[in-house]
Amino acid sequence: MPVAPGWRVDLRQSDPVLLFGNIPLTPAKRSRADAVTAVELLWRMPPPPSPLAPAKPGVLASHAARGTPNRDLASIARILDGEKRLEQAAQRLQQEICGALLASDALVLWIDWPLRLVLSSAGRVEPEVAELVLDVAGSGKRALVDGAVIEPIGAPPARVVLALRKPVGVAFGRSELAAISALSIGIAPTFDRLTRTTSRP
């Protein structure tokens, strides 16, 4: 069943606040352990029944070989601009950004705000994952949890969120975080177009 509309939690303030729309209500806190659990669920999402080639959409695009860290991220925005379907654009972004930033895993999720559903090409995500993604998309601020980066794509409330992580023990540097932010701005128009033309599940 859909979650009651309007509710979200802004976790990136010094004192997290429960919001209905933009109206602060009673203080609400969520432990770091809960956030970490949600991130771990991201990496355990099952593959869809019929994967799209060349990468598996809706699951993590893993980059086994070493990529090129100084690759022109602007080229990713140009590549995605030609995509006609949301699932294929998500798949391409997962693949390309792993190579560009030497990320081990990437996952694109999109949001049906009227129903407050968080989806990937594999379908609807776990409630714990949905809560974390809605927090990030609603606030427009990235979350850094246990080495993972959860980045909104577009102005809040964002319709798409990108989750990234590096191999165990490796963190994203400041320049990489800046590059991710710049990339999210560059690809926002493409994903905004694709989410507007994608039918609800």
C-alpha positions as CSV (number, residue, x, y, z in Angstrom):
1,M,0.0,0.0,0.0
2,P,1.2,3.6,-0.7
3,V,2.7,5.5,2.2
4,A,0.6,8.4,3.4
5,P,1.3,11.3,1.1
6,G,3.3,14.4,2.2
7,W,5.4,12.9,5.0
8,R,9.2,13.0,4.9
9,V,12.1,13.3,7.3
10,D,14.9,15.9,6.8
11,L,17.9,14.0,8.1
12,R,20.6,16.4,7.0
13,Q,19.8,19.1,9.7
14,S,21.6,19.2,13.0
15,D,18.3,18.2,14.6
16,P,16.2,16.1,12.1
17,V,12.7,17.3,11.7
18,L,9.6,15.5,10.5
19,L,7.9,17.4,7.7
20,F,4.5,17.4,6.1
21,G,5.2,19.1,2.8
22,N,7.4,22.0,4.0
23,I,5.7,22.3,7.4
24,P,7.9,21.2,10.4
25,L,6.1,19.0,12.9
26,T,7.3,17.1,15.9
27,P,11.1,16.3,16.0
28,A,11.9,12.9,14.7
29,K,15.2,11.1,14.9
30,R,16.4,8.1,12.9
31,S,19.5,6.2,14.1
32,R,22.6,5.9,11.9
33,A,22.1,2.1,12.1
34,D,18.7,2.4,10.4
35,A,20.2,4.5,7.6
36,V,23.1,2.0,7.1
37,T,20.5,-0.8,7.0
38,A,18.7,1.0,4.2
39,V,21.9,1.5,2.3
40,E,22.8,-2.2,2.6
41,L,19.4,-3.1,1.3
42,L,20.2,-1.1,-1.8
43,W,23.1,-3.3,-2.6
44,R,21.0,-6.5,-2.1
45,M,18.2,-5.6,-4.5
46,P,17.2,-8.6,-6.7
47,P,17.7,-8.5,-10.5
48,P,14.6,-8.1,-12.8
49,P,13.3,-11.2,-14.5
50,S,14.5,-10.1,-18.0
51,P,17.8,-8.1,-17.8
52,L,18.4,-5.5,-20.4
53,A,21.7,-5.6,-22.3
54,P,24.5,-4.8,-21.8
55,A,24.1,-4.3,-18.1
56,K,21.5,-5.5,-15.6
57,P,19.0,-2.7,-15.2
58,G,17.5,-2.0,-11.8
59,V,20.4,-3.8,-10.0
60,L,23.9,-2.6,-9.3
61,A,26.1,-2.0,-12.3
62,S,29.5,-3.3,-11.0
63,H,32.7,-2.1,-12.7
64,A,35.1,-5.0,-12.2
65,A,37.9,-3.6,-14.3
66,R,39.6,-0.3,-13.4
67,G,38.0,2.7,-15.2
68,T,39.5,6.1,-16.1
69,P,39.0,8.5,-13.2
70,N,39.7,11.6,-15.3
71,R,37.1,10.7,-17.9
72,D,35.0,13.7,-19.1
73,L,31.8,13.4,-17.1
74,A,30.1,15.8,-19.4
75,S,30.1,13.1,-22.1
76,I,27.8,11.0,-19.9
77,A,25.2,13.8,-20.0
78,R,25.5,13.9,-23.8
79,I,25.1,10.2,-24.0
80,L,22.1,10.1,-21.8
81,D,20.4,12.9,-23.7
82,G,19.8,10.5,-26.6
83,E,18.0,7.9,-24.5
84,K,14.3,7.4,-25.1
85,R,13.4,5.1,-22.2
86,L,13.9,5.7,-18.4
87,E,15.1,2.1,-17.8
88,Q,17.7,2.3,-20.5
89,A,18.9,5.7,-19.3
90,A,19.3,4.4,-15.8
91,Q,21.2,1.4,-17.0
92,R,23.5,3.5,-19.1
93,L,24.2,5.9,-16.2
94,Q,25.0,3.1,-13.8
95,Q,27.5,1.6,-16.3
96,E,29.1,4.9,-17.3
97,I,29.5,6.4,-13.9
98,C,31.1,3.3,-12.5
99,G,33.8,3.6,-15.2
100,A,34.2,7.3,-14.8
101,L,34.6,7.4,-11.0
102,L,35.9,3.9,-10.3
103,A,32.8,3.2,-8.3
104,S,32.2,-0.5,-7.5
105,D,28.4,-0.1,-7.5
106,A,25.7,2.2,-8.9
107,L,21.9,2.2,-8.8
108,V,19.4,4.7,-10.2
109,L,16.0,5.0,-8.5
110,W,13.0,7.1,-9.5
111,I,10.0,8.3,-7.5
112,D,6.3,8.5,-8.2
113,W,5.6,11.3,-5.8
114,P,1.7,11.2,-6.0
115,L,1.9,7.6,-4.8
116,R,5.2,8.0,-2.9
117,L,6.6,5.0,-4.6
118,V,10.4,4.4,-5.1
119,L,11.2,2.3,-8.1
120,S,14.0,0.8,-10.1
121,S,13.9,-1.3,-13.2
122,A,13.5,-4.3,-10.9
123,G,10.3,-2.8,-9.5
124,R,9.3,-1.3,-6.1
125,V,12.1,-1.1,-3.5
126,E,12.0,-2.1,0.1
127,P,10.3,0.3,2.5
128,E,13.6,1.1,4.3
129,V,15.2,2.0,1.0
130,A,12.2,4.0,0.0
131,E,12.4,6.1,3.2
132,L,16.1,6.9,2.6
133,V,15.5,7.8,-1.0
134,L,12.5,10.0,-0.3
135,D,14.5,11.8,2.4
136,V,17.2,12.7,-0.1
137,A,14.9,13.5,-3.0
138,G,12.6,15.6,-0.8
139,S,15.4,17.7,0.7
140,G,17.5,18.0,-2.4
141,K,20.6,17.2,-0.3
142,R,22.9,14.3,-0.7
143,A,23.4,11.7,2.0
144,L,26.7,10.1,2.9
145,V,26.0,6.8,4.7
146,D,28.7,4.2,5.5
147,G,30.8,5.2,2.5
148,A,27.8,5.3,0.1
149,V,26.7,8.5,-1.7
150,I,23.0,9.0,-2.2
151,E,22.7,11.9,-4.7
152,P,19.4,13.7,-5.8
153,I,19.1,14.4,-9.5
154,G,17.3,17.6,-10.1
155,A,15.7,20.3,-7.8
156,P,13.7,19.2,-4.8
157,P,11.5,17.3,-4.8
158,A,13.8,15.3,-7.1
159,R,12.2,12.5,-9.2
160,V,15.5,10.5,-9.5
161,V,18.2,9.6,-7.1
162,L,21.6,8.0,-7.8
163,A,23.3,5.7,-5.2
164,L,27.0,5.1,-5.5
165,R,29.7,3.4,-3.5
166,K,33.4,2.4,-4.0
167,P,35.1,-0.8,-3.0
168,V,35.2,-1.6,0.7
169,G,37.5,0.8,2.6
170,V,37.6,3.4,-0.2
171,A,35.8,6.7,0.1
172,F,34.8,9.3,-2.5
173,G,37.1,12.4,-2.4
174,R,36.0,16.0,-2.5
175,S,36.7,16.4,-6.2
176,E,34.7,13.3,-6.9
177,L,31.7,14.5,-4.8
178,A,31.9,17.8,-6.7
179,A,31.9,15.9,-10.0
180,I,28.9,13.9,-8.9
181,S,27.1,17.1,-8.0
182,A,27.9,18.7,-11.4
183,L,26.9,15.6,-13.2
184,S,23.5,15.4,-11.4
185,I,22.8,19.0,-12.6
186,G,23.8,18.1,-16.1
187,I,21.6,15.0,-16.4
188,A,18.6,16.4,-14.5
189,P,16.8,17.6,-17.7
190,T,17.1,14.2,-19.3
191,F,15.7,12.3,-16.3
192,D,13.0,14.9,-15.8
193,R,11.8,14.3,-19.4
194,L,12.0,10.5,-19.1
195,T,10.2,10.3,-15.7
196,R,7.4,12.5,-17.1
197,T,6.8,10.2,-20.0
198,T,7.1,6.9,-18.0
199,S,3.8,5.1,-17.1
200,R,3.1,4.2,-13.5
201,P,3.6,0.6,-12.6
